[in-house]
Amino acid sequence: MTAVDELQRQAELFRASGLLGKPGAMSRLFEFLLARSLSGEAPKEIEIALQVFGKSASFDVAQDSVVRVYVHKLRRRLEDFATRSLTQYDARITIPKGEYRLVLEPVATLAPAPPVVEVAPPVQVAPPEPSPPRRRWLKPALAALAAFVCGAVLTYVLTFDAHDRNLSAVRHSAIWEPLLQDDLPITVVVGDYFLLGEVDEASNVQRLVREFYINSNQDFLDHVQLNPEQMRRYRNLDLTYLPAASAFALQDLVPVLNAGKPVRVTLLSELNASVLKSTHVVYVGYISGMGMLGDRVFAQSRLALGGSFDELHDIQTGTTYVSTAMPTGSEGGAFRDFGYFSTFAGPNGNRVVVISGTRDNGVMHVAETLSHRAGVAEIASKAAGADSFESLYEIDGMARAGLNARLLFVSAMKNDSIWSGAP
């Protein structure tokens, strides 16, 4: 097998491992470097910026580190893959420091040489007496025990890899530990959109529509009683739909929440006061899909909704943030999206975690951030020990793929009026 064939084989195994994550910048970078490496070429940083991340010709590699950041992340994931498969293959894919190409490195060169222990020759005054027959089994038994202990330690070290260490650190962070350390169940609430059928004069459904003030069957019934004439043009079809971001976000969150306690999933349209009081709640979805939970989330937030759910107004600074991301399925060029996160006390000693955004990239970025040690550590450090806090991210992207993200702020929240008048 040639080096090119082996590189292709290792690339297929790496893809199959799932370490590249969901389709996006990371997978595009890997495929680009692989194609160039198979042809024996090493691209320059500016080439990667233009062809992988869609940067303009005026891109300055000295001012923008997006390529170096993603190459570093890819190198770490390749190292994780090598750690998991260390005993299975003779070589691994790696990215040499200071270069932008994929190479095969023999596994044998990765393992450190065993330490050399010099043992001084024993000094004997007289020949030792033969061991009593009943103790002849002692030395072999001790040797077997030592071998067993060493084997157990070695197995633990090899299996408790970087992925496990990351997951352990995330679960013990200030964000997730309050939800995972007790026996209270967790409810993952997925923000769905409640759809209505708009009817004509003959009561035939002409199209499906979304009214942001109607998020459940109960909301529909309430509005029918309050505005019977207005609601006459709608029919409740009991239909909902979910943004694509929810699936990708749950992919990142499931390993974190799978910690040996009950976890159930429900839709926002089915959320009720009993769930809010008796379980920890993790909301995943658009800001516009929060429904009844949105009033509580923004009761003590420094953010307020602007003219639409794509617009957020920072009360403290007077800054207005407007998402320019297109809906799922729409093609477009460069865009800007926003991801929102908050965690605060529930109405009955439980916790509420909100993973949200104005559009898909905002939701997905927050979920990915909260499933990695560096992400939760950054938020927790800036929260400065606050029990309840929120954060906002700005994500730049192109053609529906997020490229750069910036943490705009982490701010403490007060629980004083979050649940005032709560059902």
C-alpha positions in Angstrom: 0.0 0.0 0.0 1.4 3.4 -1.0 1.6 6.4 1.3 -1.2 8.0 -0.7 -3.4 5.0 -0.3 -2.7 4.8 3.4 -3.5 8.6 3.8 -6.8 8.1 2.1 -7.6 5.0 4.2 -6.8 6.9 7.4 -8.9 9.9 6.2 -11.9 7.6 5.8 -11.4 6.2 9.3 -11.2 9.7 10.7 -14.4 10.8 9.0 -16.2 7.7 10.3 -15.1 8.4 13.8 -17.4 11.4 14.0 -14.7 13.7 15.4 -15.2 16.2 12.5 -18.6 17.0 13.9 -21.4 18.4 11.8 -20.8 19.6 8.3 -19.2 23.0 8.4 -15.9 24.9 8.4 -14.0 22.1 10.1 -15.0 19.4 7.6 -14.3 21.8 4.7 -10.8 22.5 6.0 -10.0 18.8 6.4 -11.2 17.9 2.9 -9.2 20.9 1.4 -6.0 19.9 3.2 -6.5 16.3 2.3 -7.0 17.0 -1.4 -3.9 19.2 -1.5 -1.8 16.8 0.5 -2.8 13.8 -1.7 -1.5 15.9 -4.7 1.8 16.6 -2.8 1.0 20.3 -2.3 1.1 22.4 0.9 -1.2 25.4 0.6 -0.5 28.8 2.1 -2.6 30.4 4.8 -4.1 32.9 2.4 -5.2 30.2 0.1 -7.1 28.4 2.9 -8.7 31.7 4.0 -10.0 32.4 0.4 -11.0 28.9 -0.6 -12.2 27.4 2.7 -13.5 30.4 4.7 -14.6 32.6 1.8 -12.5 35.5 2.8 -11.9 38.4 0.3 -8.7 39.1 -1.5 -7.9 41.8 1.0 -7.8 39.3 3.9 -4.9 40.0 6.2 -3.5 36.9 7.8 -1.6 39.0 10.4 -4.9 40.6 11.7 -7.3 37.6 11.4 -6.3 34.2 12.9 -9.3 32.2 11.7 -7.2 29.8 9.7 -4.7 29.2 12.5 -7.5 28.7 15.0 -9.3 26.1 12.9 -6.0 24.3 12.0 -5.2 24.1 15.7 -8.7 22.6 16.4 -8.3 20.1 13.6 -4.8 19.1 14.8 -6.3 18.4 18.3 -9.1 16.3 16.8 -6.6 14.3 14.8 -4.6 13.8 18.1 -7.8 12.6 19.8 -8.4 10.1 17.0 -4.8 8.8 17.2 -5.2 8.3 21.0 -8.3 6.2 20.5 -6.9 4.1 17.8 -3.3 3.9 19.0 -3.1 0.1 19.2 -5.0 -0.5 15.9 -2.9 1.2 13.2 0.7 1.6 12.3 0.5 5.3 11.4 -1.7 8.3 12.1 -2.6 11.5 10.3 -1.1 14.7 11.7 -0.5 18.3 10.8 3.1 19.3 11.4 3.5 22.5 13.5 3.8 25.6 11.3 2.5 23.8 8.2 -0.8 23.4 6.5 -0.7 19.8 5.2 -1.7 16.3 6.3 1.1 13.8 6.7 1.4 10.2 8.0 3.5 9.7 11.1 4.4 6.2 12.3 2.7 5.5 15.6 6.0 4.1 17.0 7.5 7.6 17.0 4.7 8.8 19.2 5.2 6.6 22.2 7.8 7.8 24.6 10.7 5.4 25.3 10.4 3.5 28.5 12.4 4.9 31.3 15.7 3.2 32.0 16.0 2.2 35.7 19.4 1.3 36.9 19.4 -1.2 39.7 22.5 -1.6 41.9 23.7 -5.1 42.3 22.7 -6.6 45.7 25.3 -6.8 48.4 25.2 -10.2 50.1 27.1 -11.0 53.3 26.1 -14.7 53.2 24.2 -16.9 50.9 20.5 -16.6 51.6 18.7 -19.4 53.3 16.3 -21.3 51.2 12.7 -20.1 51.6 10.4 -22.3 53.6 8.2 -24.5 51.4 5.0 -22.7 52.5 6.4 -19.3 51.3 7.6 -20.3 47.9 4.3 -19.1 46.4 4.7 -15.6 47.8 7.0 -14.1 45.2 5.1 -15.3 42.2 1.9 -14.1 43.8 3.3 -10.6 44.4 4.6 -10.5 40.9 1.2 -11.5 39.5 -0.5 -8.8 41.7 1.9 -6.1 40.5 1.3 -7.1 36.9 -2.4 -6.9 37.4 -2.2 -3.4 39.1 0.0 -2.1 36.3 -2.3 -3.5 33.7 -5.3 -1.9 35.3 -3.6 1.5 35.6 -2.4 1.3 31.9 -5.9 0.4 30.7 -7.4 3.3 32.6 -4.9 5.8 31.2 -5.4 4.6 27.6 -9.2 4.6 27.8 -9.7 7.8 29.7 -8.7 9.8 26.7 -8.9 13.5 25.9 -12.6 13.2 24.9 -13.4 11.8 28.4 -11.4 14.5 30.2 -13.2 17.2 28.2 -16.6 15.7 29.0 -15.8 15.3 32.7 -14.6 19.0 32.9 -17.8 20.2 31.1 -20.1 18.2 33.5 -18.3 19.6 36.5 -18.5 23.2 35.3 -20.6 25.9 37.0 -23.1 25.6 34.1 -23.9 21.9 34.1 -23.0 20.6 37.6 -26.1 22.1 39.3 -28.2 20.0 36.9 -26.3 16.8 37.1 -25.3 16.6 40.8 -28.8 15.8 42.2 -31.6 13.3 41.6 -34.0 15.8 39.9 -34.8 14.8 36.3 -33.9 16.9 33.3 -36.4 18.0 30.6 -35.0 19.1 27.3 -37.5 21.5 25.8 -37.1 21.9 22.1 -38.5 25.2 20.6 -41.0 24.2 18.0 -43.2 26.5 15.8 -47.0 26.0 16.1 -48.5 26.1 12.6 -52.0 27.2 11.7 -54.0 26.7 8.6 -55.2 29.9 7.0 -58.6 29.3 5.4 -60.7 31.1 2.7 -64.3 32.0 2.8 -65.2 28.4 2.0 -63.2 27.2 5.0 -60.6 25.6 2.8 -57.0 25.7 4.0 -55.0 27.8 1.6 -51.6 27.9 3.4 -49.8 27.2 6.6 -48.9 30.3 8.7 -47.0 31.1 11.9 -48.4 33.6 14.5 -45.7 34.2 17.1 -48.3 34.8 19.9 -49.8 31.3 19.4 -47.4 28.6 20.6 -49.7 25.8 21.7 -53.2 24.4 21.5 -54.0 26.3 24.7 -52.8 29.6 23.2 -55.1 28.9 20.2 -58.1 28.3 22.4 -57.4 31.4 24.5 -57.2 33.6 21.4 -60.4 32.1 20.0 -62.2 33.2 23.2 -60.6 36.6 23.2 -60.8 37.4 19.5 -63.3 35.1 17.9 -63.6 37.1 14.7 -59.9 37.4 14.2 -59.3 33.7 14.7 -62.1 32.7 12.4 -59.6 32.8 9.5 -57.4 30.2 11.1 -57.8 26.4 11.7 -55.9 24.5 14.3 -54.2 21.7 12.4 -52.2 20.6 15.4 -49.0 20.9 13.4 -45.5 22.0 14.5 -42.1 22.2 12.9 -38.6 22.3 14.3 -35.6 24.4 13.1 -32.7 22.3 11.7 -30.4 23.8 14.4 -32.2 21.8 17.1 -30.9 18.5 15.8 -27.3 19.6 15.5 -27.5 21.3 19.0 -28.8 18.1 20.6 -26.0 16.2 19.0 -23.6 18.2 21.0 -25.6 18.2 24.2 -26.6 14.6 24.5 -23.2 13.3 25.6 -23.1 16.0 28.3 -26.6 15.2 29.7 -26.1 11.5 29.5 -24.8 11.3 33.0 -26.9 8.5 34.5 -30.1 10.4 35.5 -33.5 10.6 33.8 -33.7 12.9 30.8 -36.8 13.5 28.7 -37.5 15.6 25.6 -40.6 17.6 25.0 -41.7 20.4 22.7 -42.2 24.0 23.8 -45.8 23.8 22.6 -46.3 21.0 25.3 -44.5 22.7 28.1 -46.5 23.3 31.3 -46.0 24.8 34.7 -45.6 21.4 36.3 -42.5 20.7 34.3 -41.1 24.1 35.1 -41.4 23.4 38.8 -40.5 19.7 39.1 -37.5 19.3 36.8 -34.4 21.0 35.5 -35.2 22.6 32.2 -32.8 22.9 29.2 -34.3 25.0 26.3 -32.9 24.5 22.8 -34.2 26.5 19.9 -34.8 30.0 18.4 -35.5 33.0 20.6 -38.7 33.4 18.6 -39.7 29.9 19.6 -39.4 30.4 23.4 -43.2 31.0 23.8 -44.2 31.1 27.5 -40.6 30.7 28.6 -39.5 33.8 26.7 -41.3 36.1 29.1 -39.4 34.6 32.0 -36.1 34.6 30.3 -36.1 38.3 29.4 -37.7 39.4 32.7 -34.2 40.2 34.1 -32.1 40.1 31.0 -30.1 43.1 29.8 -31.5 42.3 26.4 -34.9 43.3 25.0 -36.5 42.2 21.8 -36.5 44.8 19.1 -38.8 45.2 16.2 -38.6 41.5 15.5 -37.2 38.3 17.0 -34.1 38.9 14.8 -33.4 42.1 16.6 -32.0 42.4 20.1 -31.5 45.6 22.0 -28.8 45.9 24.8 -30.4 48.0 27.5 -27.1 48.7 29.2 -25.1 49.9 26.2 -27.9 51.0 23.9 -26.5 48.7 21.2 -28.9 47.0 18.8 -27.9 43.6 17.3 -29.7 42.5 14.1 -29.3 39.1 12.6 -28.9 39.0 8.8 -28.9 35.2 8.6 -31.3 33.7 6.1 -33.9 31.1 7.1 -32.9 27.4 6.8 -32.8 26.3 3.1 -32.1 29.8 1.7 -28.9 30.5 -0.1 -27.0 33.7 0.7 -23.6 35.3 1.0 -22.0 36.7 4.2 -24.3 37.0 7.2 -24.2 37.8 10.9 -26.1 35.8 13.6 -26.4 35.9 17.4 -26.3 33.1 19.9 -27.9 33.6 23.4 -27.2 31.6 26.6 -28.5 32.0 30.1 -28.8 30.0 33.3 -30.9 30.9 36.3 -32.8 29.4 39.2 -36.2 27.9 38.5 -39.4 28.6 40.5 -38.9 25.7 42.9 -35.1 25.3 43.5 -34.5 23.7 40.1 -32.3 25.2 37.3 -33.2 26.6 33.8 -30.6 26.6 31.0 -31.4 28.4 27.8 -29.5 27.6 24.6 -30.8 29.8 21.9 -30.2 32.2 19.1 -31.8 34.4 16.4 -31.2 31.8 13.7 -29.6 28.4 13.2 -25.9 29.3 13.5 -26.5 31.2 16.8 -28.2 28.1 18.4 -25.6 25.7 17.1 -22.6 27.8 18.2 -24.0 28.1 21.8 -24.6 24.3 22.0 -21.1 23.6 20.7 -19.5 26.1 23.1 -21.3 24.6 26.1 -20.1 21.1 25.3 -16.4 22.0 25.3 -14.2 22.6 28.3 -12.8 25.9 27.0 -16.2 27.3 26.2 -17.8 26.7 29.6 -14.6 27.8 31.4 -14.6 31.1 29.6 -18.2 31.8 30.4 -17.8 30.7 34.1 -14.7 32.9 34.6 -16.5 36.0 33.2 -19.6 35.2 35.3 -17.4 35.8 38.4 -19.3 33.4 40.6 -22.8 34.7 39.8 -25.6 32.2 40.4 -27.6 33.4 37.4 -26.0 34.9 34.3 -26.4 35.3 30.5 -24.1 35.7 27.5 -24.4 36.8 23.9 -22.3 35.6 20.9 -21.9 37.2 17.5 -21.3 34.8 14.7 -20.0 35.7 11.2 -20.6 33.3 8.4 -21.1 32.7 4.7 -23.5 30.4 2.8 -25.2 29.2 6.0 -21.8 28.2 7.6 -20.5 30.0 10.7 -16.9 31.0 10.4 -15.9 33.4 13.3 -17.6 33.8 16.7 -17.0 36.4 19.4 -18.3 36.5 23.0 -19.9 39.9 23.3 -20.6 39.9 27.0 -21.3 37.7 30.1 -23.6 39.5 32.5 -25.2 38.6 35.9 -29.0 38.3 36.1 -31.3 38.8 39.1 -33.9 36.3 40.0 -36.1 38.8 41.8 -38.8 39.1 39.2 -38.1 36.2 36.8 -40.9 34.1 38.3 -43.2 36.9 39.5 -46.7 35.9 38.4 -45.4 32.6 37.0 -48.2 30.0 36.6 
